[in-house]
């Protein structure tokens, strides 16, 4: 019995040390931290889509909504990373993203074409106006 306890304590200590090194690694490389959190966010979205599939037929629209939310977030990151001088463009991106996030599921199918056109328009503006 004591031998099993000693083995478990040694395994526990090894796992704590490995966990500590993982924590140090994640602190050193922030992209890894983002990947972990975005992975969790994607899992939550997929559960919401599956739940919606059982409740009503708008699960495809909801998936498109989540995809375009990510596209708008990526456009914001690109504009900020390229030191975009047009603060109105960045604010327009943020406002459009907020509007999309607040859009009810019942109306998303009707307004999604507008958000798609707006994303394409803003993408073109970001590529023209926000250069290194």
C-alpha positions in Angstrom: 0.0 0.0 0.0 2.8 2.4 0.8 4.5 1.6 -2.5 1.4 2.6 -4.4 1.1 5.8 -2.5 4.7 6.7 -3.1 4.3 6.0 -6.8 1.2 8.2 -7.0 3.0 11.0 -5.1 5.9 10.8 -7.5 3.6 10.8 -10.5 1.7 13.8 -9.0 5.0 15.7 -8.6 6.1 15.0 -12.1 2.7 16.2 -13.5 3.0 19.4 -11.5 6.5 20.0 -12.9 5.3 19.4 -16.4 2.3 21.6 -15.9 4.6 24.4 -14.6 6.8 24.1 -17.8 3.6 24.2 -20.0 2.6 27.4 -18.1 6.0 28.9 -18.8 5.8 28.0 -22.4 2.4 29.5 -22.9 3.5 32.7 -21.2 6.5 32.9 -23.5 4.5 32.3 -26.7 1.2 34.2 -26.7 0.0 32.7 -30.0 -0.3 29.4 -28.2 -2.4 30.9 -25.5 -4.7 32.4 -28.2 -5.0 29.0 -29.9 -6.1 27.3 -26.6 -8.8 29.9 -25.9 -10.0 30.1 -29.5 -10.3 26.3 -29.4 -12.5 26.4 -26.4 -14.6 29.2 -28.0 -15.0 27.0 -31.1 -16.2 24.1 -29.0 -18.8 26.3 -27.3 -20.0 27.5 -30.7 -20.3 24.0 -32.0 -22.4 22.9 -29.0 -24.6 26.0 -29.6 -25.0 25.0 -33.3 -25.9 21.4 -32.4 -28.4 22.6 -29.8 -29.9 25.0 -32.4 -30.1 22.1 -34.9 -32.5 20.3 -32.5 -34.5 23.4 -31.6 -34.9 25.0 -35.1 -33.6 25.0 -38.6 -31.3 28.0 -38.4 -28.2 26.1 -37.5 -26.5 26.8 -40.9 -27.2 30.5 -40.5 -25.8 30.4 -37.0 -22.6 28.7 -38.3 -22.3 31.4 -41.0 -22.8 34.1 -38.3 -19.9 32.6 -36.2 -17.7 32.3 -39.3 -18.2 36.0 -40.2 -17.7 37.1 -36.6 -14.3 35.5 -36.9 -13.7 37.2 -40.2 -14.5 40.6 -38.8 -12.3 39.9 -35.8 -9.5 39.0 -38.2 -10.0 42.2 -40.2 -9.7 44.2 -37.0 -6.5 42.4 -36.0 -5.0 43.0 -39.5 -6.0 46.7 -39.4 -4.5 47.2 -36.0 -1.3 45.2 -36.8 -0.7 47.2 -39.9 -0.9 50.5 -37.9 -3.9 51.6 -39.8 -4.1 55.4 -39.5 -7.8 55.6 -40.3 -9.4 55.2 -36.9 -12.9 55.5 -38.5 -12.3 52.3 -40.4 -11.3 50.4 -37.3 -14.3 51.8 -35.5 -16.6 50.8 -38.4 -15.2 47.3 -38.2 -15.8 47.1 -34.5 -19.3 48.5 -34.8 -20.2 46.1 -37.6 -18.9 43.2 -35.5 -20.9 44.3 -32.5 -24.0 44.6 -34.7 -23.4 41.1 -36.1 -22.9 39.7 -32.6 -26.2 41.3 -31.4 -28.2 40.1 -34.4 -31.0 37.7 -33.3 -30.9 34.2 -34.7 -34.4 34.6 -36.2 -33.4 37.4 -38.5 -29.8 36.4 -39.3 -30.8 34.6 -42.5 -32.3 37.8 -43.9 -29.5 40.1 -43.0 -26.5 37.9 -43.6 -26.0 38.9 -47.3 -25.6 42.5 -46.1 -22.9 41.5 -43.6 -21.1 39.4 -46.3 -21.1 42.4 -48.7 -19.9 44.7 -45.9 -17.1 42.3 -44.9 -15.9 42.2 -48.5 -16.1 46.0 -48.8 -14.2 46.5 -45.5 -11.6 43.9 -46.5 -10.9 45.8 -49.6 -10.6 49.1 -47.7 -8.3 47.5 -45.1 -6.0 46.1 -47.9 -5.9 49.6 -49.6 -5.7 51.9 -46.6 -3.8 49.9 -44.1 -0.3 49.1 -45.4 2.9 48.7 -43.5 
